[in-house]
Amino acid sequence: PRSPEFTRVASPSGSTAAASAAPHLLSPRRTQLRSLAEAATLTSHAFHNSPSYREIMPDPALRSGFLLWLFERNLWLRTESDSARCVFDKKSGSSGAGGGGGGGAEEQEEPEPEEQELVMFFMLEKPGLKQLTTWDMLRAGVLSGLFVHGVPAMRRMVESKDWFQAREREVLGARAGTVARLERVAVLPSRQGQGVGSSILATALKEMDELGLAVFLATQEERNVVFYRRLGFEVIADEVCPIGGSYRNWMMLREPKPA
């Protein structure tokens, strides 16, 4: 059966995005429990060398398990909302969805689940969505982290979360709580550099434009600043996070674009 979610993704210029590299991209869909482990694995790999998580869990070998554990619980708390979004594509060599050419996207059928692979994950939270509190994290099983990952790592995690939340409120001022938040953006390594991330995010940001919402994000990697600037974000804070050995943090905001 056809799915209304099986569509080609428009690039910022309005043309079909990455047509030769990714002609069968499915539009972002809400993360379901069956996709949770796959999404957590993708994001844990993507953020393994992020400065913030390096400070929380300095040992690289232990960090892999810590991030997988953390993201699984974090995503579980968001499965009931549409903020956690997965993007799938036809696996290489599978027969579903047909090849490029020979008809447009409207003539193609969605591949069967076993013929799909997760190529991107991101979280886009609209205003009004309840922010995860320490109690929420405990409810999701984070308390077990004290025994599995140790008290120092858990303490640094809570300190980092508190610092980022406080700085976000201070930087946004009266606008705090009125903007959308973009985070946990991860693209499968084999699909990076093909326009997948920029095209999917451009579509998601257009959705925020239609709602008249600005979008906020924070990143600790300078290369990401360049990427997000191309999508219309501007730096509103450039500072050093004092947690652990300290690291640079950029906060960025994208104002809604007129139709």
C-alpha positions in Angstrom: 0.0 0.0 0.0 1.1 3.5 -0.6 2.2 5.7 2.3 1.7 9.5 2.4 5.1 9.7 4.1 7.0 8.2 1.1 8.0 11.4 -0.7 11.0 12.9 -2.2 12.6 15.7 -0.1 12.9 19.2 -1.6 16.2 20.9 -1.3 16.5 24.6 -0.1 16.4 25.7 -3.7 13.2 23.7 -4.3 14.7 21.0 -6.6 14.7 17.3 -5.8 17.3 16.8 -3.1 20.4 14.6 -3.7 18.5 12.9 -6.5 21.3 10.7 -7.7 22.5 9.8 -4.2 19.2 9.4 -2.3 16.2 9.2 -4.6 14.1 7.1 -2.2 14.3 9.1 1.0 11.3 8.8 3.2 10.1 12.0 4.9 10.8 12.2 8.6 8.5 10.2 10.8 7.9 10.0 14.5 10.3 7.6 16.2 8.5 4.4 17.2 9.7 1.8 19.7 10.8 -0.5 17.0 13.2 2.2 15.7 14.4 3.3 19.1 17.5 1.1 19.4 18.6 1.9 15.8 18.2 5.7 16.4 20.1 5.5 19.7 22.9 3.6 18.0 23.2 6.2 15.2 23.2 9.2 17.6 25.6 7.6 20.1 28.1 7.0 17.3 27.6 10.6 15.9 28.2 12.2 19.3 30.9 10.0 20.6 33.6 12.6 20.1 31.5 15.6 21.0 33.4 17.8 23.5 30.5 17.9 26.0 30.3 14.1 26.2 34.0 13.7 26.3 34.0 15.7 29.5 31.1 13.8 31.0 32.7 10.4 30.2 36.5 10.9 29.4 37.2 7.2 28.8 36.4 6.5 25.0 35.8 2.8 25.6 33.3 3.5 28.4 31.7 6.5 26.5 30.3 4.2 23.8 28.2 2.2 26.2 27.3 5.3 28.2 25.9 7.2 25.2 24.0 4.3 23.9 22.4 3.8 27.3 21.7 7.5 27.7 20.2 8.1 24.3 18.0 5.0 24.5 16.4 6.4 27.6 16.2 9.9 26.3 14.5 8.8 23.1 12.1 6.5 25.0 10.7 9.5 26.8 10.0 11.2 23.4 8.4 8.3 21.5 4.9 9.7 22.3 5.7 13.0 20.7 6.6 14.0 17.1 9.8 15.7 18.2 12.0 12.6 17.7 12.2 12.0 13.9 13.7 9.2 11.9 14.5 9.3 8.2 14.7 6.0 6.3 16.0 5.1 2.9 15.9 1.9 0.7 18.8 -0.4 1.5 21.4 -0.7 -1.2 20.5 -3.7 -3.4 16.9 -4.1 -2.1 14.1 -4.3 -4.7 11.5 -2.1 -3.0 10.8 1.5 -4.2 12.3 0.9 -7.7 15.3 2.7 -9.1 15.9 6.3 -10.2 14.1 7.2 -13.4 11.0 5.6 -14.8 8.4 7.7 -13.1 8.2 10.2 -10.3 8.1 9.8 -6.6 4.3 9.6 -6.7 4.5 6.3 -8.6 6.8 4.6 -6.1 5.7 2.5 -3.2 7.3 2.6 0.2 9.9 -0.2 0.7 9.0 -2.9 3.3 10.6 -2.3 6.7 13.2 -5.0 6.2 14.3 -3.1 3.0 14.8 0.2 4.8 17.8 1.6 6.8 17.9 4.5 9.1 20.0 7.3 7.4 19.2 10.2 9.7 17.8 11.1 13.1 17.0 14.5 14.7 14.9 16.0 17.4 12.8 19.2 16.7 10.9 20.2 19.7 8.1 22.8 19.4 7.3 25.3 22.2 5.1 23.8 24.9 6.7 20.4 24.9 7.6 19.5 28.4 11.4 19.7 29.0 12.9 16.5 30.4 13.6 17.0 34.1 15.9 15.0 36.3 12.8 13.2 37.6 11.9 12.2 34.0 15.3 10.8 33.5 15.1 8.8 36.8 11.7 7.5 35.6 13.4 6.3 32.4 15.9 4.3 34.4 18.8 6.8 34.6 19.2 6.0 38.3 20.7 2.7 37.2 23.5 4.8 35.6 24.9 5.5 39.1 25.7 1.8 39.4 26.6 1.1 35.8 28.5 4.2 34.8 29.6 5.6 38.2 28.7 8.6 40.3 31.3 11.1 38.8 30.0 10.6 35.2 26.4 11.0 36.4 27.2 14.1 38.4 28.9 15.7 35.4 25.9 14.8 33.2 23.5 16.6 35.6 25.8 19.6 36.0 26.1 19.9 32.2 22.4 19.7 31.7 21.7 22.3 34.4 24.4 24.6 32.9 23.0 24.4 29.4 19.4 24.9 30.5 20.4 27.9 32.6 22.4 29.5 29.8 19.7 28.9 27.2 17.2 30.8 29.5 19.7 33.6 30.0 20.6 34.0 26.3 17.0 33.8 25.0 15.7 36.0 27.8 12.0 36.8 27.3 11.9 34.4 24.3 12.8 31.4 26.4 10.1 28.8 26.0 8.7 30.4 22.8 11.1 28.9 20.3 11.5 25.5 18.8 14.7 23.5 19.6 16.8 21.5 17.2 19.1 18.8 18.7 20.6 15.3 18.3 21.1 15.7 14.5 22.9 12.6 13.2 23.4 11.3 9.7 24.6 7.8 8.8 28.4 8.2 7.9 28.0 6.5 4.5 25.3 9.1 3.6 27.2 12.2 4.7 28.2 14.7 2.1 25.2 13.8 -0.1 22.9 16.6 0.9 20.7 14.3 3.1 21.1 16.3 6.3 20.7 19.8 4.7 17.7 18.8 2.6 15.8 17.1 5.4 16.5 19.9 7.8 15.5 22.5 5.2 12.1 20.8 4.9 11.7 20.6 8.7 12.7 24.3 9.1 10.1 25.3 6.5 7.6 23.6 8.7 8.7 25.9 11.6 8.5 28.9 9.2 4.9 28.1 8.5 4.2 28.1 12.2 6.1 31.4 12.7 8.6 29.8 15.0 12.2 30.6 15.6 14.5 27.6 16.1 17.3 27.4 18.7 20.3 25.0 18.9 23.6 24.6 20.7 26.7 23.0 19.3 30.2 22.4 20.6 31.9 21.9 17.2 32.9 24.8 15.0 32.3 22.9 11.7 28.6 22.6 12.8 28.4 26.4 13.1 29.3 26.7 9.4 26.7 24.1 8.4 23.9 25.6 10.4 24.7 29.1 9.1 24.0 27.8 5.6 20.5 26.9 6.9 19.8 30.4 8.2 21.0 30.2 11.8 23.0 33.0 13.4 25.3 32.8 16.5 23.7 34.5 19.5 26.3 33.3 22.1 29.9 32.1 21.8 31.3 31.1 25.2 33.2 28.5 27.2 31.4 25.8 29.2 33.1 25.4 32.5 32.2 21.8 33.1 35.2 19.4 33.3 38.2 20.7 31.3 35.9 23.4 29.7 35.1 23.6 26.0 33.6 26.1 23.6 29.9 26.3 23.1 27.9 28.1 20.4 24.2 28.9 20.7 22.4 29.7 17.5 19.0 31.0 16.5 17.1 30.9 13.2 14.3 33.4 12.8 11.3 32.3 10.8 11.4 33.1 7.1 8.4 34.7 5.4 6.4 32.6 3.0 
